[in-house]
Amino acid sequence: MKKTILLVALTLIVSGTQSLKSQKMKSVREQAKHRVTHPKTLDEVKQYALGEWKSIAIELRPTEDRAGSGKIQPTYLKRNFSYQDNDTFVGTITMFADNYGQMPLLEFEFRGDLNWGKEHPIAEGAWTIDYVLNQGLAVTPLHEQAAKMLNTGLPEGIAPFEVGVKKDILGKAFPMFNIAEGQIVSDYDLIYFKNGLLFMGAKHVDGTPFDQPERRPHQLQIPLEKVY
């Protein structure tokens, strides 16, 4: 009886190990296939984009000074974007105070619709895309100094920010971010895939945002990798 039980247990262990190995090999094959695929048509790009993408490492980008001094400030951040099959997206940007992401400051969460446009001349297979933040625009301070900054000149009707507490400011006036009451923010960008990586538009060297069609980027930014 004991030998039978032991044999059954060993069979289950071997079977489970083989199943895990098979799943792992399938995932490896899917990743390899994904990396060599180069989507070019709009339908191919939209299908390829589906899923979650994240920063490879901490990124550096120029940002215009919110105080209006004209100075360009370095911003350290990580991005995470999820593209869904109903032409919607969820984007998260986490900002840090240092080069290596050891001191998180703020987290922004964007939700909304995707407006796909025309081919972009930067590369074959690149397309213009607009991110319409009409479903959610949330801010979470991750440090006391960040909460203090957000609470400086806080618009009427918005409760003070607290560390670790997400607050949705969609449709609310927020002068610090140049957002007017009822305004729906849009980001006019581009999208391109190569070797399994997602490229968005490179930020302008003067730190200006992509908040107008004429400010749409012309070059490629540090890519994001697929989350499997």
Contacts in CASP RR format, 6 or more apart in sequence:
PFRMAT RR
TARGET T0000
AUTHOR 0000-0000-0000
METHOD contacts of the structure
MODEL  1
MKKTILLVALTLIVSGTQSLKSQKMKSVREQAKHRVTHPKTLDEVKQYAL
GEWKSIAIELRPTEDRAGSGKIQPTYLKRNFSYQDNDTFVGTITMFADNY
GQMPLLEFEFRGDLNWGKEHPIAEGAWTIDYVLNQGLAVTPLHEQAAKML
NTGLPEGIAPFEVGVKKDILGKAFPMFNIAEGQIVSDYDLIYFKNGLLFM
GAKHVDGTPFDQPERRPHQLQIPLEKVY
27 228 0 8 1.000
30 228 0 8 1.000
31 226 0 8 1.000
31 228 0 8 1.000
34 196 0 8 1.000
34 226 0 8 1.000
35 195 0 8 1.000
35 196 0 8 1.000
36 195 0 8 1.000
37 48 0 8 1.000
37 193 0 8 1.000
37 196 0 8 1.000
38 125 0 8 1.000
38 193 0 8 1.000
38 194 0 8 1.000
39 45 0 8 1.000
39 47 0 8 1.000
39 48 0 8 1.000
39 125 0 8 1.000
39 193 0 8 1.000
40 124 0 8 1.000
40 125 0 8 1.000
41 125 0 8 1.000
42 116 0 8 1.000
42 117 0 8 1.000
42 127 0 8 1.000
45 125 0 8 1.000
45 127 0 8 1.000
45 191 0 8 1.000
45 193 0 8 1.000
46 87 0 8 1.000
46 116 0 8 1.000
48 193 0 8 1.000
49 83 0 8 1.000
49 191 0 8 1.000
49 193 0 8 1.000
49 198 0 8 1.000
50 83 0 8 1.000
50 84 0 8 1.000
50 85 0 8 1.000
51 82 0 8 1.000
51 83 0 8 1.000
51 84 0 8 1.000
51 226 0 8 1.000
51 227 0 8 1.000
52 80 0 8 1.000
52 81 0 8 1.000
52 82 0 8 1.000
52 226 0 8 1.000
52 227 0 8 1.000
53 79 0 8 1.000
53 80 0 8 1.000
53 81 0 8 1.000
53 82 0 8 1.000
53 83 0 8 1.000
53 198 0 8 1.000
53 224 0 8 1.000
53 225 0 8 1.000
53 226 0 8 1.000
53 227 0 8 1.000
54 78 0 8 1.000
54 79 0 8 1.000
54 80 0 8 1.000
54 81 0 8 1.000
54 224 0 8 1.000
54 225 0 8 1.000
54 227 0 8 1.000
55 77 0 8 1.000
55 78 0 8 1.000
55 79 0 8 1.000
55 80 0 8 1.000
55 222 0 8 1.000
55 224 0 8 1.000
55 225 0 8 1.000
56 222 0 8 1.000
56 223 0 8 1.000
56 224 0 8 1.000
56 225 0 8 1.000
58 76 0 8 1.000
58 77 0 8 1.000
58 78 0 8 1.000
58 96 0 8 1.000
58 99 0 8 1.000
58 100 0 8 1.000
58 101 0 8 1.000
59 76 0 8 1.000
59 77 0 8 1.000
59 78 0 8 1.000
59 79 0 8 1.000
59 221 0 8 1.000
59 222 0 8 1.000
60 74 0 8 1.000
60 75 0 8 1.000
60 76 0 8 1.000
60 99 0 8 1.000
61 74 0 8 1.000
61 75 0 8 1.000
61 77 0 8 1.000
61 203 0 8 1.000
61 207 0 8 1.000
61 221 0 8 1.000
62 72 0 8 1.000
62 73 0 8 1.000
62 74 0 8 1.000
62 75 0 8 1.000
62 203 0 8 1.000
62 204 0 8 1.000
62 205 0 8 1.000
62 206 0 8 1.000
62 207 0 8 1.000
63 72 0 8 1.000
63 73 0 8 1.000
63 74 0 8 1.000
63 75 0 8 1.000
63 203 0 8 1.000
63 207 0 8 1.000
64 70 0 8 1.000
64 72 0 8 1.000
64 73 0 8 1.000
64 206 0 8 1.000
64 207 0 8 1.000
64 208 0 8 1.000
64 209 0 8 1.000
65 71 0 8 1.000
65 72 0 8 1.000
65 73 0 8 1.000
66 176 0 8 1.000
66 177 0 8 1.000
72 205 0 8 1.000
72 206 0 8 1.000
72 207 0 8 1.000
75 95 0 8 1.000
76 95 0 8 1.000
76 96 0 8 1.000
76 97 0 8 1.000
76 98 0 8 1.000
76 99 0 8 1.000
76 101 0 8 1.000
77 93 0 8 1.000
77 94 0 8 1.000
77 95 0 8 1.000
77 96 0 8 1.000
78 93 0 8 1.000
78 94 0 8 1.000
78 96 0 8 1.000
78 101 0 8 1.000
79 91 0 8 1.000
79 92 0 8 1.000
79 93 0 8 1.000
79 224 0 8 1.000
80 91 0 8 1.000
80 92 0 8 1.000
80 93 0 8 1.000
80 94 0 8 1.000
81 89 0 8 1.000
81 90 0 8 1.000
81 91 0 8 1.000
81 92 0 8 1.000
81 198 0 8 1.000
81 224 0 8 1.000
82 89 0 8 1.000
82 90 0 8 1.000
82 91 0 8 1.000
83 89 0 8 1.000
83 114 0 8 1.000
84 90 0 8 1.000
87 113 0 8 1.000
87 114 0 8 1.000
87 116 0 8 1.000
88 111 0 8 1.000
88 112 0 8 1.000
88 113 0 8 1.000
88 114 0 8 1.000
88 135 0 8 1.000
89 110 0 8 1.000
89 111 0 8 1.000
89 112 0 8 1.000
89 113 0 8 1.000
89 114 0 8 1.000
89 131 0 8 1.000
90 109 0 8 1.000
90 110 0 8 1.000
90 111 0 8 1.000
90 112 0 8 1.000
91 109 0 8 1.000
91 110 0 8 1.000
91 111 0 8 1.000
92 107 0 8 1.000
92 108 0 8 1.000
92 109 0 8 1.000
92 110 0 8 1.000
93 107 0 8 1.000
93 108 0 8 1.000
93 110 0 8 1.000
94 104 0 8 1.000
94 106 0 8 1.000
94 107 0 8 1.000
94 108 0 8 1.000
94 142 0 8 1.000
95 104 0 8 1.000
95 105 0 8 1.000
95 106 0 8 1.000
95 107 0 8 1.000
95 108 0 8 1.000
96 102 0 8 1.000
96 103 0 8 1.000
96 104 0 8 1.000
96 105 0 8 1.000
97 103 0 8 1.000
97 104 0 8 1.000
97 105 0 8 1.000
97 143 0 8 1.000
103 143 0 8 1.000
104 142 0 8 1.000
104 143 0 8 1.000
105 141 0 8 1.000
105 142 0 8 1.000
105 143 0 8 1.000
105 145 0 8 1.000
105 146 0 8 1.000
106 139 0 8 1.000
106 140 0 8 1.000
106 141 0 8 1.000
106 142 0 8 1.000
106 143 0 8 1.000
106 146 0 8 1.000
106 150 0 8 1.000
107 139 0 8 1.000
107 140 0 8 1.000
107 142 0 8 1.000
107 166 0 8 1.000
108 137 0 8 1.000
108 138 0 8 1.000
108 139 0 8 1.000
108 140 0 8 1.000
109 136 0 8 1.000
109 137 0 8 1.000
109 138 0 8 1.000
109 139 0 8 1.000
109 140 0 8 1.000
109 166 0 8 1.000
110 131 0 8 1.000
110 133 0 8 1.000
110 136 0 8 1.000
110 137 0 8 1.000
111 133 0 8 1.000
111 135 0 8 1.000
111 136 0 8 1.000
111 137 0 8 1.000
112 131 0 8 1.000
112 132 0 8 1.000
112 133 0 8 1.000
112 134 0 8 1.000
112 135 0 8 1.000
112 136 0 8 1.000
113 132 0 8 1.000
113 134 0 8 1.000
113 135 0 8 1.000
114 129 0 8 1.000
114 130 0 8 1.000
114 131 0 8 1.000
114 132 0 8 1.000
115 129 0 8 1.000
115 130 0 8 1.000
115 132 0 8 1.000
116 127 0 8 1.000
116 128 0 8 1.000
116 129 0 8 1.000
117 127 0 8 1.000
117 128 0 8 1.000
117 129 0 8 1.000
117 130 0 8 1.000
118 127 0 8 1.000
118 128 0 8 1.000
119 125 0 8 1.000
119 126 0 8 1.000
119 127 0 8 1.000
119 128 0 8 1.000
120 126 0 8 1.000
120 127 0 8 1.000
120 128 0 8 1.000
120 190 0 8 1.000
120 192 0 8 1.000
122 190 0 8 1.000
122 192 0 8 1.000
122 218 0 8 1.000
122 219 0 8 1.000
122 220 0 8 1.000
123 192 0 8 1.000
123 194 0 8 1.000
123 220 0 8 1.000
125 192 0 8 1.000
125 193 0 8 1.000
126 190 0 8 1.000
126 191 0 8 1.000
126 192 0 8 1.000
126 199 0 8 1.000
127 190 0 8 1.000
127 191 0 8 1.000
127 192 0 8 1.000
128 188 0 8 1.000
128 189 0 8 1.000
128 190 0 8 1.000
128 216 0 8 1.000
129 189 0 8 1.000
129 190 0 8 1.000
129 191 0 8 1.000
130 186 0 8 1.000
130 187 0 8 1.000
130 188 0 8 1.000
130 189 0 8 1.000
131 186 0 8 1.000
131 187 0 8 1.000
131 189 0 8 1.000
132 184 0 8 1.000
132 186 0 8 1.000
133 170 0 8 1.000
133 184 0 8 1.000
133 185 0 8 1.000
133 186 0 8 1.000
133 187 0 8 1.000
134 170 0 8 1.000
134 184 0 8 1.000
135 170 0 8 1.000
136 168 0 8 1.000
136 170 0 8 1.000
137 168 0 8 1.000
137 169 0 8 1.000
137 170 0 8 1.000
137 171 0 8 1.000
137 185 0 8 1.000
138 166 0 8 1.000
138 167 0 8 1.000
138 168 0 8 1.000
138 169 0 8 1.000
138 170 0 8 1.000
139 150 0 8 1.000
139 161 0 8 1.000
139 166 0 8 1.000
139 167 0 8 1.000
139 169 0 8 1.000
140 164 0 8 1.000
140 165 0 8 1.000
140 166 0 8 1.000
140 167 0 8 1.000
141 147 0 8 1.000
141 150 0 8 1.000
141 161 0 8 1.000
141 162 0 8 1.000
141 163 0 8 1.000
141 164 0 8 1.000
141 165 0 8 1.000
142 163 0 8 1.000
142 164 0 8 1.000
143 163 0 8 1.000
144 163 0 8 1.000
146 163 0 8 1.000
147 160 0 8 1.000
147 161 0 8 1.000
147 162 0 8 1.000
147 163 0 8 1.000
149 176 0 8 1.000
150 161 0 8 1.000
150 176 0 8 1.000
151 160 0 8 1.000
151 161 0 8 1.000
152 176 0 8 1.000
153 175 0 8 1.000
153 176 0 8 1.000
154 160 0 8 1.000
154 161 0 8 1.000
155 172 0 8 1.000
155 173 0 8 1.000
155 174 0 8 1.000
155 175 0 8 1.000
157 172 0 8 1.000
158 167 0 8 1.000
158 169 0 8 1.000
158 172 0 8 1.000
158 174 0 8 1.000
159 167 0 8 1.000
161 167 0 8 1.000
169 177 0 8 1.000
169 179 0 8 1.000
171 179 0 8 1.000
171 181 0 8 1.000
171 182 0 8 1.000
171 183 0 8 1.000
171 184 0 8 1.000
172 179 0 8 1.000
172 181 0 8 1.000
172 182 0 8 1.000
173 179 0 8 1.000
173 180 0 8 1.000
173 181 0 8 1.000
173 182 0 8 1.000
178 211 0 8 1.000
179 185 0 8 1.000
185 211 0 8 1.000
186 211 0 8 1.000
187 209 0 8 1.000
187 210 0 8 1.000
187 211 0 8 1.000
188 210 0 8 1.000
188 211 0 8 1.000
188 212 0 8 1.000
188 213 0 8 1.000
188 215 0 8 1.000
188 216 0 8 1.000
189 200 0 8 1.000
189 201 0 8 1.000
189 210 0 8 1.000
189 216 0 8 1.000
189 217 0 8 1.000
190 200 0 8 1.000
190 201 0 8 1.000
190 216 0 8 1.000
190 217 0 8 1.000
190 220 0 8 1.000
191 198 0 8 1.000
191 199 0 8 1.000
191 200 0 8 1.000
192 198 0 8 1.000
192 199 0 8 1.000
192 220 0 8 1.000
193 199 0 8 1.000
194 223 0 8 1.000
196 225 0 8 1.000
196 226 0 8 1.000
197 223 0 8 1.000
197 224 0 8 1.000
197 225 0 8 1.000
198 223 0 8 1.000
198 224 0 8 1.000
198 225 0 8 1.000
198 226 0 8 1.000
199 220 0 8 1.000
199 221 0 8 1.000
199 223 0 8 1.000
199 224 0 8 1.000
200 217 0 8 1.000
200 220 0 8 1.000
200 221 0 8 1.000
200 224 0 8 1.000
201 210 0 8 1.000
201 217 0 8 1.000
201 219 0 8 1.000
201 220 0 8 1.000
201 221 0 8 1.000
202 217 0 8 1.000
202 218 0 8 1.000
202 219 0 8 1.000
202 220 0 8 1.000
202 221 0 8 1.000
203 217 0 8 1.000
203 221 0 8 1.000
204 215 0 8 1.000
204 217 0 8 1.000
208 215 0 8 1.000
209 215 0 8 1.000
210 216 0 8 1.000
210 217 0 8 1.000
END
